[in-house]
Amino acid sequence: MAQKRRDLISTFVAADSMGRKVLIQHYRESVLQPATDGPDEWTPTGATILVTEDGRDVKRKSKGVYEILSVRGTSVLTSNDPDAP
Protein backbone atom coordinates (compact mmCIF):
# COMPACT_ATOMS: atom_id res chain seq x y z
CA MET A 1 0.00 0.00 0.00
CA ALA A 2 1.34 3.42 -0.96
CA GLN A 3 2.18 5.93 1.74
CA LYS A 4 -0.17 8.92 1.82
CA ARG A 5 0.05 12.34 3.38
CA ARG A 6 -2.07 15.44 3.63
CA ASP A 7 -0.62 18.83 2.76
CA LEU A 8 -2.39 21.84 4.25
CA ILE A 9 -3.46 24.23 1.47
CA SER A 10 -5.44 26.80 3.45
CA THR A 11 -7.68 27.47 6.40
CA PHE A 12 -10.85 29.54 6.40
CA VAL A 13 -13.80 30.39 8.60
CA ALA A 14 -17.37 29.32 7.86
CA ALA A 15 -20.51 30.03 9.87
CA ASP A 16 -23.82 28.29 10.43
CA SER A 17 -27.25 29.97 10.32
CA MET A 18 -26.93 30.92 14.01
CA GLY A 19 -23.65 32.73 13.35
CA ARG A 20 -21.45 30.13 15.08
CA LYS A 21 -18.06 30.13 13.41
CA VAL A 22 -16.02 27.04 12.53
CA LEU A 23 -12.41 26.95 11.36
CA ILE A 24 -12.07 24.62 8.35
CA GLN A 25 -8.78 23.20 7.12
CA HIS A 26 -8.34 22.41 3.42
CA TYR A 27 -5.84 19.64 2.59
CA ARG A 28 -4.50 18.07 -0.62
CA GLU A 29 -3.70 14.35 -0.57
CA SER A 30 -0.36 13.08 -1.96
CA VAL A 31 1.11 9.59 -2.36
CA LEU A 32 4.75 8.56 -2.28
CA GLN A 33 5.82 7.34 -5.70
CA PRO A 34 8.93 5.15 -5.79
CA ALA A 35 11.58 6.39 -8.19
CA THR A 36 13.78 4.13 -10.31
CA ASP A 37 16.67 6.58 -10.04
CA GLY A 38 16.94 9.26 -7.40
CA PRO A 39 14.71 9.95 -4.41
CA ASP A 40 11.06 8.94 -4.15
CA GLU A 41 8.59 11.76 -4.87
CA TRP A 42 5.31 12.89 -3.34
CA THR A 43 2.68 13.20 -6.08
CA PRO A 44 -0.74 14.87 -5.57
CA THR A 45 -3.63 12.44 -6.10
CA GLY A 46 -6.09 15.21 -6.99
CA ALA A 47 -8.14 14.49 -3.87
CA THR A 48 -8.83 17.34 -1.47
CA ILE A 49 -10.04 16.94 2.09
CA LEU A 50 -11.94 19.41 4.26
CA VAL A 51 -12.03 18.98 8.06
CA THR A 52 -12.91 21.14 11.02
CA GLU A 53 -10.10 22.00 13.41
CA ASP A 54 -11.45 19.32 15.79
CA GLY A 55 -11.28 16.67 13.05
CA ARG A 56 -14.89 16.41 11.79
CA ASP A 57 -15.32 15.73 8.08
CA VAL A 58 -16.72 18.59 6.00
CA LYS A 59 -18.62 17.99 2.77
CA ARG A 60 -18.35 20.69 0.10
CA LYS A 61 -21.76 21.32 -1.51
CA SER A 62 -20.71 24.24 -3.74
CA LYS A 63 -18.37 27.24 -3.65
CA GLY A 64 -18.66 28.64 -0.11
CA VAL A 65 -21.33 26.13 1.05
CA TYR A 66 -20.48 23.14 3.27
CA GLU A 67 -22.11 20.50 5.48
CA ILE A 68 -20.92 18.88 8.68
CA LEU A 69 -22.60 16.14 10.66
CA SER A 70 -23.10 16.51 14.40
CA VAL A 71 -25.16 14.86 17.12
CA ARG A 72 -27.87 17.45 16.33
CA GLY A 73 -27.95 16.47 12.66
CA THR A 74 -26.54 18.14 9.58
CA SER A 75 -25.34 21.73 9.80
CA VAL A 76 -24.97 23.89 6.72
CA LEU A 77 -22.05 26.32 6.82
CA THR A 78 -21.29 29.21 4.49
CA SER A 79 -18.17 31.23 3.85
CA ASN A 80 -17.22 34.16 1.64
CA ASP A 81 -13.53 33.83 2.54
CA PRO A 82 -11.38 34.03 -0.61
CA ASP A 83 -9.48 30.89 0.53
CA ALA A 84 -12.70 28.85 0.75
CA PRO A 85 -13.00 26.32 -2.08
N, CA, C and O atoms as a printed pandas DataFrame, in Angstrom:
     atom_number atom_name residue_name chain_id  residue_number  x_coord  y_coord  z_coord
0              1         N          MET        A               1    0.849   -1.184    0.000
1              2        CA          MET        A               1    0.000    0.000    0.000
2              3         C          MET        A               1    0.886    1.237    0.000
3              4         O          MET        A               1    1.857    1.313    0.753
4              5         N          ALA        A               2    0.554    2.192   -0.836
5              6        CA          ALA        A               2    1.343    3.415   -0.956
6              7         C          ALA        A               2    1.174    4.291    0.285
7              8         O          ALA        A               2    0.102    4.346    0.887
8              9         N          GLN        A               3    2.257    4.970    0.649
9             10        CA          GLN        A               3    2.181    5.927    1.745
10            11         C          GLN        A               3    1.434    7.161    1.264
11            12         O          GLN        A               3    1.610    7.605    0.130
12            13         N          LYS        A               4    0.589    7.714    2.149
13            14        CA          LYS        A               4   -0.168    8.923    1.825
14            15         C          LYS        A               4    0.134    9.991    2.851
15            16         O          LYS        A               4    0.523    9.699    3.982
16            17         N          ARG        A               5   -0.048   11.221    2.442
17            18        CA          ARG        A               5    0.053   12.335    3.381
18            19         C          ARG        A               5   -0.919   13.420    2.950
19            20         O          ARG        A               5   -1.377   13.464    1.808
20            21         N          ARG        A               6   -1.215   14.289    3.900
21            22        CA          ARG        A               6   -2.073   15.444    3.632
22            23         C          ARG        A               6   -1.239   16.702    3.755
23            24         O          ARG        A               6   -0.539   16.903    4.748
24            25         N          ASP        A               7   -1.318   17.552    2.737
25            26        CA          ASP        A               7   -0.621   18.835    2.756
26            27         C          ASP        A               7   -1.656   19.937    2.948
27            28         O          ASP        A               7   -2.611   20.042    2.179
28            29         N          LEU        A               8   -1.461   20.757    3.979
29            30        CA          LEU        A               8   -2.390   21.844    4.251
30            31         C          LEU        A               8   -2.281   22.905    3.164
31            32         O          LEU        A               8   -1.199   23.435    2.908
32            33         N          ILE        A               9   -3.418   23.213    2.522
33            34        CA          ILE        A               9   -3.464   24.229    1.475
34            35         C          ILE        A               9   -3.870   25.576    2.068
35            36         O          ILE        A               9   -3.240   26.602    1.809
36            37         N          SER        A              10   -4.936   25.552    2.870
37            38        CA          SER        A              10   -5.441   26.796    3.445
38            39         C          SER        A              10   -6.352   26.494    4.629
39            40         O          SER        A              10   -6.762   25.355    4.851
40            41         N          THR        A              11   -6.651   27.532    5.367
41            42        CA          THR        A              11   -7.680   27.470    6.404
42            43         C          THR        A              11   -8.616   28.648    6.168
43            44         O          THR        A              11   -8.210   29.693    5.658
44            45         N          PHE        A              12   -9.869   28.459    6.549
45            46        CA          PHE        A              12  -10.850   29.537    6.395
46            47         C          PHE        A              12  -11.949   29.350    7.426
47            48         O          PHE        A              12  -12.104   28.279    8.011
48            49         N          VAL        A              13  -12.702   30.408    7.633
49            50        CA          VAL        A              13  -13.796   30.393    8.605
50            51         C          VAL        A              13  -15.120   30.301    7.861
51            52         O          VAL        A              13  -15.342   30.993    6.867
52            53         N          ALA        A              14  -15.996   29.434    8.360
53            54        CA          ALA        A              14  -17.367   29.322    7.856
54            55         C          ALA        A              14  -18.312   29.462    9.048
55            56         O          ALA        A              14  -17.912   29.232   10.189
56            57         N          ALA        A              15  -19.540   29.832    8.790
57            58        CA          ALA        A              15  -20.507   30.033    9.871
58            59         C          ALA        A              15  -21.816   29.336    9.551
59            60         O          ALA        A              15  -22.198   29.197    8.389
60            61         N          ASP        A              16  -22.506   28.895   10.618
61            62        CA          ASP        A              16  -23.823   28.288   10.433
62            63         C          ASP        A              16  -24.890   29.384   10.468
63            64         O          ASP        A              16  -24.565   30.567   10.571
64            65         N          SER        A              17  -26.152   28.991   10.382
65            66        CA          SER        A              17  -27.252   29.970   10.321
66            67         C          SER        A              17  -27.420   30.749   11.623
67            68         O          SER        A              17  -28.053   31.805   11.639
68            69         N          MET        A              18  -26.853   30.230   12.718
69            70        CA          MET        A              18  -26.925   30.920   14.010
70            71         C          MET        A              18  -25.726   31.849   14.221
71            72         O          MET        A              18  -25.629   32.527   15.244
72            73         N          GLY        A              19  -24.821   31.872   13.247
73            74        CA          GLY        A              19  -23.645   32.728   13.347
74            75         C          GLY        A              19  -22.450   32.092   14.046
75            76         O          GLY        A              19  -21.423   32.743   14.237
76            77         N          ARG        A              20  -22.580   30.816   14.432
77            78        CA          ARG        A              20  -21.455   30.126   15.077
78            79         C          ARG        A              20  -20.381   29.868   14.039
79            80         O          ARG        A              20  -20.665   29.339   12.965
80            81         N          LYS        A              21  -19.156   30.237   14.353
81            82        CA          LYS        A              21  -18.056   30.125   13.407
82            83         C          LYS        A              21  -17.260   28.845   13.630
83            84         O          LYS        A              21  -17.071   28.395   14.760
84            85         N          VAL        A              22  -16.797   28.273   12.518
85            86        CA          VAL        A              22  -16.021   27.039   12.527
86            87         C          VAL        A              22  -14.794   27.253   11.646
87            88         O          VAL        A              22  -14.907   27.748   10.525
88            89         N          LEU        A              23  -13.624   26.878   12.158
89            90        CA          LEU        A              23  -12.407   26.945   11.358
90            91         C          LEU        A              23  -12.298   25.655   10.555
91            92         O          LEU        A              23  -12.334   24.563   11.121
92            93         N          ILE        A              24  -12.166   25.782    9.239
93            94        CA          ILE        A              24  -12.068   24.620    8.354
94            95         C          ILE        A              24  -10.676   24.592    7.735
95            96         O          ILE        A              24  -10.146   25.617    7.306
96            97         N          GLN        A              25  -10.102   23.403    7.700
97            98        CA          GLN        A              25   -8.778   23.200    7.120
98            99         C          GLN        A              25   -8.936   22.461    5.796
99           100         O          GLN        A              25   -9.658   21.468    5.706
100          101         N          HIS        A              26   -8.251   22.959    4.774
101          102        CA          HIS        A              26   -8.339   22.415    3.416
102          103         C          HIS        A              26   -7.006   21.743    3.093
103          104         O          HIS        A              26   -5.966   22.401    3.059
104          105         N          TYR        A              27   -7.039   20.427    2.857
105          106        CA          TYR        A              27   -5.835   19.643    2.589
106          107         C          TYR        A              27   -5.863   19.050    1.186
107          108         O          TYR        A              27   -6.929   18.828    0.611
108          109         N          ARG        A              28   -4.674   18.798    0.644
109          110        CA          ARG        A              28   -4.502   18.068   -0.616
110          111         C          ARG        A              28   -3.796   16.764   -0.275
111          112         O          ARG        A              28   -2.814   16.761    0.467
112          113         N          GLU        A              29   -4.296   15.654   -0.816
113          114        CA          GLU        A              29   -3.699   14.350   -0.565
114          115         C          GLU        A              29   -2.598   14.065   -1.573
115          116         O          GLU        A              29   -2.749   14.352   -2.761
116          117         N          SER        A              30   -1.477   13.494   -1.097
117          118        CA          SER        A              30   -0.361   13.080   -1.956
118          119         C          SER        A              30    0.021   11.654   -1.612
119          120         O          SER        A              30   -0.203   11.196   -0.491
120          121         N          VAL        A              31    0.601   10.950   -2.584
121          122        CA          VAL        A              31    1.110    9.589   -2.356
122          123         C          VAL        A              31    2.590    9.568   -2.707
123          124         O          VAL        A              31    3.050   10.315   -3.571
124          125         N          LEU        A              32    3.323    8.704   -2.024
125          126        CA          LEU        A              32    4.751    8.557   -2.275
126          127         C          LEU        A              32    4.949    7.605   -3.444
127          128         O          LEU        A              32    4.556    6.440   -3.393
128          129         N          GLN        A              33    5.564    8.125   -4.496
129          130        CA          GLN        A              33    5.824    7.338   -5.698
130          131         C          GLN        A              33    7.285    6.906   -5.700
131          132         O          GLN        A              33    8.179    7.751   -5.651
132          133         N          PRO        A              34    7.539    5.599   -5.754
133          134        CA          PRO        A              34    8.929    5.150   -5.794
134          135         C          PRO        A              34    9.593    5.556   -7.107
135          136         O          PRO        A              34    8.987    5.480   -8.176
136          137         N          ALA        A              35   10.828    5.982   -7.007
137          138        CA          ALA        A              35   11.583    6.392   -8.190
138          139         C          ALA        A              35   12.574    5.296   -8.569
139          140         O          ALA        A              35   13.114    4.613   -7.699
140          141         N          THR        A              36   12.806    5.135   -9.848
141          142        CA          THR        A              36   13.777    4.134  -10.305
142          143         C          THR        A              36   15.199    4.662  -10.151
143          144         O          THR        A              36   16.133    3.894   -9.924
144          145         N          ASP        A              37   15.355    5.972  -10.274
145          146        CA          ASP        A              37   16.667    6.581  -10.042
146          147         C          ASP        A              37   16.440    7.896   -9.289
147          148         O          ASP        A              37   15.639    8.729   -9.715
148          149         N          GLY        A              38   17.121    8.072   -8.211
149          150        CA          GLY        A              38   16.940    9.263   -7.396
150          151         C          GLY        A              38   15.938    9.030   -6.279
151          152         O          GLY        A              38   15.476    7.908   -6.070
152          153         N          PRO        A              39   15.606   10.092   -5.565
153          154        CA          PRO        A              39   14.711    9.954   -4.413
154          155         C          PRO        A              39   13.249    9.738   -4.826
155          156         O          PRO        A              39   12.824   10.153   -5.904
156          157         N          ASP        A              40   12.500    9.083   -3.945
157          158        CA          ASP        A              40   11.057    8.936   -4.148
158          159         C          ASP        A              40   10.418   10.329   -4.136
159          160         O          ASP        A              40   10.971   11.265   -3.559
160          161         N          GLU        A              41    9.252   10.459   -4.773
161          162        CA          GLU        A              41    8.593   11.762   -4.873
162          163         C          GLU        A              41    7.152   11.686   -4.398
163          164         O          GLU        A              41    6.457   10.696   -4.628
164          165         N          TRP        A              42    6.711   12.758   -3.724
165          166        CA          TRP        A              42    5.311   12.894   -3.337
166          167         C          TRP        A              42    4.551   13.477   -4.522
167          168         O          TRP        A              42    4.922   14.522   -5.056
168          169         N          THR        A              43    3.484   12.791   -4.927
169          170        CA          THR        A              43    2.683   13.200   -6.076
170          171         C          THR        A              43    1.239   13.443   -5.629
171          172         O          THR        A              43    0.638   12.566   -5.009
172          173         N          PRO        A              44    0.665   14.625   -5.933
173          174        CA          PRO        A              44   -0.735   14.874   -5.575
174          175         C          PRO        A              44   -1.664   13.883   -6.275
175          176         O          PRO        A              44   -1.484   13.576   -7.454
176          177         N          THR        A              45   -2.662   13.383   -5.535
177          178        CA          THR        A              45   -3.633   12.443   -6.101
178          179         C          THR        A              45   -4.791   13.167   -6.770
179          180         O          THR        A              45   -5.542   12.564   -7.537
180          181         N          GLY        A              46   -4.940   14.451   -6.485
181          182        CA          GLY        A              46   -6.087   15.214   -6.989
182          183         C          GLY        A              46   -7.202   15.297   -5.961
183          184         O          GLY        A              46   -8.128   16.096   -6.105
184          185         N          ALA        A              47   -7.114   14.467   -4.913
185          186        CA          ALA        A              47   -8.138   14.488   -3.867
186          187         C          ALA        A              47   -7.874   15.636   -2.904
187          188         O          ALA        A              47   -6.731   15.889   -2.521
188          189         N          THR        A              48   -8.939   16.326   -2.517
189          190        CA          THR        A              48   -8.829   17.335   -1.474
190          191         C          THR        A              48   -9.729   16.932   -0.319
191          192         O          THR        A              48  -10.759   16.286   -0.513
192          193         N          ILE        A              49   -9.331   17.320    0.877
193          194        CA          ILE        A              49  -10.041   16.938    2.093
194          195         C          ILE        A              49  -10.334   18.205    2.881
195          196         O          ILE        A              49   -9.470   19.069    3.023
196          197         N          LEU        A              50  -11.548   18.312    3.391
197          198        CA          LEU        A              50  -11.938   19.411    4.263
198          199         C          LEU        A              50  -12.292   18.828    5.621
199          200         O          LEU        A              50  -13.066   17.874    5.707
200          201         N          VAL        A              51  -11.723   19.401    6.692
201          202        CA          VAL        A              51  -12.033   18.975    8.055
202          203         C          VAL        A              51  -12.104   20.196    8.952
203          204         O          VAL        A              51  -11.464   21.213    8.688
204          205         N          THR        A              52  -12.888   20.087   10.017
205          206        CA          THR        A              52  -12.906   21.143   11.020
206          207         C          THR        A              52  -11.643   21.016   11.854
207          208         O          THR        A              52  -10.963   19.991   11.806
208          209         N          GLU        A              53  -11.327   22.055   12.619
209          210        CA          GLU        A              53  -10.100   21.995   13.413
210          211         C          GLU        A              53  -10.162   20.904   14.482
211          212         O          GLU        A              53   -9.121   20.491   14.993
212          213         N          ASP        A              54  -11.363   20.429   14.830
213          214        CA          ASP        A              54  -11.455   19.321   15.791
214          215         C          ASP        A              54  -11.586   17.966   15.097
215          216         O          ASP        A              54  -11.864   16.961   15.751
216          217         N          GLY        A              55  -11.385   17.932   13.765
217          218        CA          GLY        A              55  -11.285   16.666   13.045
218          219         C          GLY        A              55  -12.547   16.138   12.390
219          220         O          GLY        A              55  -12.523   15.042   11.830
220          221         N          ARG        A              56  -13.657   16.880   12.438
221          222        CA          ARG        A              56  -14.887   16.407   11.791
222          223         C          ARG        A              56  -14.804   16.606   10.282
223          224         O          ARG        A              56  -14.302   17.626    9.809
224          225         N          ASP        A              57  -15.297   15.632    9.534
225          226        CA          ASP        A              57  -15.316   15.730    8.077
226          227         C          ASP        A              57  -16.288   16.810    7.628
227          228         O          ASP        A              57  -17.358   16.986    8.212
228          229         N          VAL        A              58  -15.901   17.526    6.588
229          230        CA          VAL        A              58  -16.724   18.587    6.004
230          231         C          VAL        A              58  -16.995   18.203    4.559
231          232         O          VAL        A              58  -16.077   17.828    3.830
232          233         N          LYS        A              59  -18.242   18.293    4.148
233          234        CA          LYS        A              59  -18.620   17.987    2.772
234          235         C          LYS        A              59  -18.873   19.298    2.034
235          236         O          LYS        A              59  -19.687   20.117    2.462
236          237         N          ARG        A              60  -18.162   19.487    0.917
237          238        CA          ARG        A              60  -18.355   20.690    0.095
238          239         C          ARG        A              60  -19.581   20.486   -0.783
239          240         O          ARG        A              60  -19.647   19.517   -1.540
240          241         N          LYS        A              61  -20.548   21.387   -0.687
241          242        CA          LYS        A              61  -21.755   21.324   -1.514
242          243         C          LYS        A              61  -21.589   22.161   -2.777
243          244         O          LYS        A              61  -21.982   21.738   -3.864
244          245         N          SER        A              62  -21.008   23.345   -2.631
245          246        CA          SER        A              62  -20.709   24.241   -3.740
246          247         C          SER        A              62  -19.746   25.294   -3.208
247          248         O          SER        A              62  -19.414   25.287   -2.023
248          249         N          LYS        A              63  -19.296   26.197   -4.069
249          250        CA          LYS        A              63  -18.366   27.237   -3.649
250          251         C          LYS        A              63  -18.936   27.999   -2.462
251          252         O          LYS        A              63  -19.973   28.651   -2.579
252          253         N          GLY        A              64  -18.254   27.918   -1.308
253          254        CA          GLY        A              64  -18.664   28.643   -0.112
254          255         C          GLY        A              64  -19.789   28.013    0.691
255          256         O          GLY        A              64  -20.258   28.616    1.656
256          257         N          VAL        A              65  -20.241   26.806    0.319
257          258        CA          VAL        A              65  -21.331   26.128    1.046
258          259         C          VAL        A              65  -20.862   24.725    1.434
259          260         O          VAL        A              65  -20.374   23.968    0.595
260          261         N          TYR        A              66  -21.017   24.389    2.726
261          262        CA          TYR        A              66  -20.475   23.135    3.272
262          263         C          TYR        A              66  -21.467   22.513    4.244
263          264         O          TYR        A              66  -22.358   23.188    4.758
264          265         N          GLU        A              67  -21.302   21.217    4.488
265          266        CA          GLU        A              67  -22.115   20.495    5.478
266          267         C          GLU        A              67  -21.193   19.753    6.429
267          268         O          GLU        A              67  -20.171   19.199    6.025
268          269         N          ILE        A              68  -21.574   19.750    7.703
269          270        CA          ILE        A              68  -20.916   18.884    8.677
270          271         C          ILE        A              68  -21.999   18.146    9.440
271          272         O          ILE        A              68  -23.095   18.666    9.645
272          273         N          LEU        A              69  -21.683   16.931    9.859
273          274        CA          LEU        A              69  -22.600   16.135   10.665
274          275         C          LEU        A              69  -22.258   16.323   12.128
275          276         O          LEU        A              69  -21.086   16.388   12.501
276          277         N          SER        A              70  -23.289   16.410   12.956
277          278        CA          SER        A              70  -23.098   16.507   14.397
278          279         C          SER        A              70  -24.181   15.683   15.072
279          280         O          SER        A              70  -25.044   15.113   14.403
280          281         N          VAL        A              71  -24.136   15.620   16.389
281          282        CA          VAL        A              71  -25.160   14.859   17.121
282          283         C          VAL        A              71  -26.538   15.476   16.942
283          284         O          VAL        A              71  -27.547   14.801   17.140
284          285         N          ARG        A              72  -26.594   16.762   16.567
285          286        CA          ARG        A              72  -27.865   17.451   16.329
286          287         C          ARG        A              72  -28.345   17.321   14.895
287          288         O          ARG        A              72  -29.397   17.856   14.544
288          289         N          GLY        A              73  -27.584   16.615   14.059
289          290        CA          GLY        A              73  -27.951   16.468   12.659
290          291         C          GLY        A              73  -26.956   17.158   11.759
291          292         O          GLY        A              73  -25.808   17.382   12.141
292          293         N          THR        A              74  -27.399   17.494   10.561
293          294        CA          THR        A              74  -26.541   18.138    9.579
294          295         C          THR        A              74  -26.599   19.650    9.744
295          296         O          THR        A              74  -27.675   20.237    9.857
296          297         N          SER        A              75  -25.425   20.266    9.754
297          298        CA          SER        A              75  -25.339   21.727    9.804
298          299         C          SER        A              75  -24.807   22.224    8.470
299          300         O          SER        A              75  -23.846   21.675    7.930
300          301         N          VAL        A              76  -25.440   23.269    7.943
301          302        CA          VAL        A              76  -24.971   23.895    6.722
302          303         C          VAL        A              76  -24.143   25.115    7.129
303          304         O          VAL        A              76  -24.577   25.938    7.934
304          305         N          LEU        A              77  -22.954   25.210    6.559
305          306        CA          LEU        A              77  -22.050   26.320    6.821
306          307         C          LEU        A              77  -21.831   27.103    5.536
307          308         O          LEU        A              77  -21.853   26.532    4.446
308          309         N          THR        A              78  -21.621   28.394    5.660
309          310        CA          THR        A              78  -21.295   29.208    4.494
310          311         C          THR        A              78  -20.065   30.060    4.794
311          312         O          THR        A              78  -19.775   30.391    5.944
312          313         N          SER        A              79  -19.355   30.403    3.725
313          314        CA          SER        A              79  -18.172   31.233    3.854
314          315         C          SER        A              79  -17.980   32.063    2.587
315          316         O          SER        A              79  -18.182   31.584    1.471
316          317         N          ASN        A              80  -17.589   33.310    2.789
317          318        CA          ASN        A              80  -17.223   34.162    1.644
318          319         C          ASN        A              80  -15.727   34.460    1.671
319          320         O          ASN        A              80  -15.257   35.371    0.990
320          321         N          ASP        A              81  -14.989   33.692    2.457
321          322        CA          ASP        A              81  -13.529   33.826    2.539
322          323         C          ASP        A              81  -12.921   33.506    1.171
323          324         O          ASP        A              81  -13.320   32.524    0.545
324          325         N          PRO        A              82  -11.968   34.308    0.692
325          326        CA          PRO        A              82  -11.381   34.028   -0.613
326          327         C          PRO        A              82  -10.593   32.700   -0.667
327          328         O          PRO        A              82  -10.363   32.166   -1.752
328          329         N          ASP        A              83  -10.181   32.169    0.496
329          330        CA          ASP        A              83   -9.476   30.889    0.532
330          331         C          ASP        A              83  -10.423   29.688    0.573
331          332         O          ASP        A              83   -9.973   28.544    0.514
332          333         N          ALA        A              84  -11.722   29.938    0.674
333          334        CA          ALA        A              84  -12.701   28.853    0.746
334          335         C          ALA        A              84  -12.927   28.266   -0.637
335          336         O          ALA        A              84  -13.236   28.992   -1.582
336          337         N          PRO        A              85  -12.772   26.936   -0.762
337          338        CA          PRO        A              85  -13.002   26.319   -2.079
338          339         C          PRO        A              85  -14.482   26.226   -2.416
339          340         O          PRO        A              85  -14.841   25.733   -3.485
